[in-house]
Amino acid sequence: MSEGLRIGVLGPMTATVDGREVALGGPRQRAVLAVLVAARGRLVTQEALIAQAWDERRPPSPATLHSYVAALRRALEPGREAGQTADVLVREHIGYALRISRHALDAERFTLLAARGEELLRGGDPERAATVLREALALWRGPAYAEFEEHAFAAPETARLHGLRLSAQEDLFAAELARGRHAAVIGDLEKHTAEEPLSERGWELLTLALYRSGRQADALAALRTARRMLAEELGIDPGPSLRRLEAAVLAQDETAAPPVSATDVDLAHGAAAAGAPRGRNLPFALTGLVGREEERERVALLLQEHRLVTLTGPGGIGKTRLMLEVAHARTDEDGPWLVELADLEEPEPQLVAVSIADALGIRDGASAARLAEVLGERRTLLVLDNCEHLLQAAAGIVAQLLSRCGGLRVLVTSREPLGITGEAVYEVPPLTAGAGGELFLARARAVTPGWVPGESDAEVAERICRELDGLPLAIELAAAQCRMLSLEQISTALNDRFSVLVGGPGTGPARHRALRAAMEWSYRMLGRPERETFHRLSVFAGSFDLDAATAICGRPVLAELAALVRKSLVTAETGTTPRRYRMLETLKEYGRKQADPAELAAAQAAHRSWVLARAAGAARWMEGPHAARATEQTTRDQPEIRVAFTSALLARDGAYALQLGGALMRFWYRSGHVAEGLGWLSAALELTPEGMPGPRARALIATSALNYLKGDFATAARAATDAARHARDAGDTVIEAQGLSYRALFEGMGGTPGTARRAEAAVELARISGEPWLEAEALMVLGMLLRIDGEGERAREVLTHSITLAVACGHRFVQASSSWLVMKSDLDLGRAEQALTTGLATLRDLEEDQDVTGWLVIAHTTAAALALTGHAEEGAVLLGVVEERGARVGFSPMLMDPVDGARQSAQVRAALEPGDLARCMDRGGRMSPGEVTGLLTGLAAGRGEYDAAGADRWPYRDSSSPADL
């Protein structure tokens, strides 16, 4: 983390590093940073980041976001070397987060100072309070997030900060009054009430300042103005505090004036609370809290801002432990008071009231009215632990107490919110793998004295914690098994986690002595429709939206899903549109175990149908201009696809596996998932050796294409031959044409002569099919074979026609592939400059199209073109990128293009001395996606290949371009 970094949002957004302001880029790049700042350290998914930063505007490609992130990282961490892990703007799981200290952000510094000023004021120290509050308010340079007022993401944070600013300003006025500076603040208070006419506290402060300055008539006039404003704007009368103040002014009784801050004396306060018990009843934890520093700060801040805060989350997430830590840190002279409700079985309001009275030491009656009378104006914190089974009863009591006791704050733990107006809900997150590993090792050392964990133990501990969803209860139960099992044994045993995670401490609640008991506590509170929905949703592998839940459940489930979210059995992912939901793996496993076998099988079959429908729909888009969007969707669906394949094979549903494998052919090919695709296809074909010619043909054509990427041309040709035969039997002209075309190509690449003639026949069949994308692909294959046969000029004509057709129908895969073959023809003829022009333009479109293998193949050839045009170092850097990215996905361009690929690699390597070559390739291997984009954009801009707006120009393109479609 950069210690010298400071970010300001209380006014126009600024950033400084070691006192020097840094450039944050254009409006959209600044919006990306602002979204992350407004998240206050929380993870923002890539999808949510794009949606919020671009708001209602057309969203960009992920590559654009990556380039903005890379630029922001360079600005915020100028000393970070290329390839070094970012400390400030970090990538975590499926999104980004801003990791800076609270003091590095002016909004957080202001929040801390305002809270400290309020605390000093209440503690009777107006001098120091005024100093701190002035420092806080001096941080404001204008409206918060001023330049993002039209963005929806900024509205909640802007409202929060405005409210805090209003409170801090009024606290400062109260401090000045407590210092006796009544007349000095009248002018500022008059301005304040003019700007905030609906703030009753502002009118109270102005009235008191006027009254104490000897201006009784003006004080009464201010009260009349306040009454009129509230009536005209809100249709309400002044609150009790303003009414009491009006009576005191009329009676000329300054001592009876109500308190404006903790430093003013309210005689009634002392009388109402006389004899009430003072102290606290919080138990002390027997173990230290691990990994909850940020959560503890956030909950404490929420308690400063809200009078009712509820900690929610599934069983075992650590709500009670976090609550105790936050409550112990309070400095109230009175309380906090803990009320434990887990043992109450009847949801009766009277029983809840009795429990609260017992905790407060009240012996002369237990009703909401008596509790409110005793609490009165006391400033204290009431803590209600485990309210989920008493929601209505607890909510009713809490609502009454808060409405009648102005100094009361309430902290609640519950698996479901109370649902009261003004309630702030904090969903306690799971522990990170690092914090979870630390907790596991701490508890394991406690039960195995003398054991010193090594580095490998720490890695296994983190793996265990990931498998346990970061649930502290599950982690502690797993650590307790170290008395009997090694860490590896524990990890293996988690396949049946509910059997191994038992034996919690006998002093704790029964629901915390075994993981199953913690799950059962929540499960028992579900109605039958909610249980059925819970069972069915447990078949999902990852997150899902409402439409997916409806499809798997076979009926509308909004009500049941909302109930499961409220009860912390399903988590709603904020910031996603449409909203997505997720279940912890532990909860999913419990749900599957509770489901009837027939019910579970039906849910899995529905899940398979849903996955196939999505995969087939995406496959139809893969051959057109929306291939990038289809690729993004299928990438997100990968966990579901793998689960669907697995359940189909276990159910011996080979027909389904063939259909799904055929639908995923283009995705696997573009993404470089060669080994995975071939694995699923092989299993499906073995399970269904006969019959179903249509699905079998599509699975075989996928097998052929993936073996081509693997460099196994003989197997690819055999699969294509079989695909064409089965497609003919099924009457599928499209797959038959593809099969004939692929067979000709792969046999030709294997050395068989005369294959161009068979490719011509495939072109004719493709024309008959009426699919322009298929004809463009067949022409691409014919052009490739003509080049192999030495017919360069004819090959160029055919390839140019292929590109024209591909552009017309938006089939970028063929557009890029045919352009690649033209590049190779140009290199054959010594036209390296022309090849480089084509390569740089093609790479830009492929990056936006998210075609991984296509990008790698063309980048490999572009690297050679760079080396041959005097850009040897850039060529070596690009070759390093290709080798590193290819290794990551398990694909090498030289496998599918062994002759030209090897020659191109040799051209790059021969252009530099070995030391320089190694340095450049190492640099390329460590470059981020944004840095690679910057490199290619810079090269293209230097050659005039991109216009001022950064739009690329495809070579060999007719008047119809993808941008026009």
Secondary structure, DSSP 4 states (H G I P E B T S, - for coil): --TTEEEE-BSS-EEEETTEE----SHHHHHHHHHHHHTTT--EEHHHHHHHHHTTSPP--HHHHHHHHHHHHHHH-TTPPTTSPPSSEEEETTEEEE---GGGBHHHHHHHHHHHHHHHHHTT-HHHHHHHHHHHHTT--SSBTGGGTTSTTHHHHHHHHHHHHHHHHHHHHHHHHHTT-TGGGHHHHHHHHHHSTT-HHHHHHHHHHHHHTT-HHHHHHHHHHHHHHHHHHHS-PPPHHHHHHHHHHHTT-GGGSPPSSTTS--HHHHHHTTT---S--PPPPSS---S-HHHHHHHHHHHHH-SEEEEE-STTS-HHHHHHHHHHT---SEEEEEEE-TT--S--HHHHHHHHHHHHT--S--SHHHHHHHHTT--EEEEEE--GGGHHHHHHHHHHHHHH-TTEEEEEE-SS----TTEEEEEPPPPPHHHHHHHHHHHHHHHSTT----HHHHHHHHHHHHHTTT-HHHHHHHHHGGGTS-HHHHHHHGGGHHHHSB---TTS-GGGSBHHHHHHHHHTT--HHHHHHHHHHTT-SS-EEHHHHHHHHTS--HHHHHHHHHTTSSEEETT-SS-EEE--HHHHHHHHHHS-HHHHHHHHHHHHHHHHHHHHHHHHHHTSTTHHHHHHHHHHTHHHHHHHHHHHHHTT-HHHHHHHHHHTHHHHHHHT-HHHHHHHHHHHHHH--SS-HHHHHHHHHHHHHHHHHHT-HHHHHHHHHHHHHHHHHHT-HHHHHHHHHHHHHHHHHTT-TTHHHHHHHHHHHHHHHT-HHHHHHHHHHHHHHHHHTT-HHHHHHHHHHHHHHHHHHT-HHHHHHHHHHHHHHHHHTT-HHHHHHHHHHHHHHHHHHT-HHHHHHHHHHHHHHHHHTT-HHHHHHHHHHHHHHHHHHT--HHHHSHHHHHHHHHHHHHTS-HHHHHHHHHHHHT--HHHHHHHHHHHHHHTT-B-TT--B--TT--S--GGG-
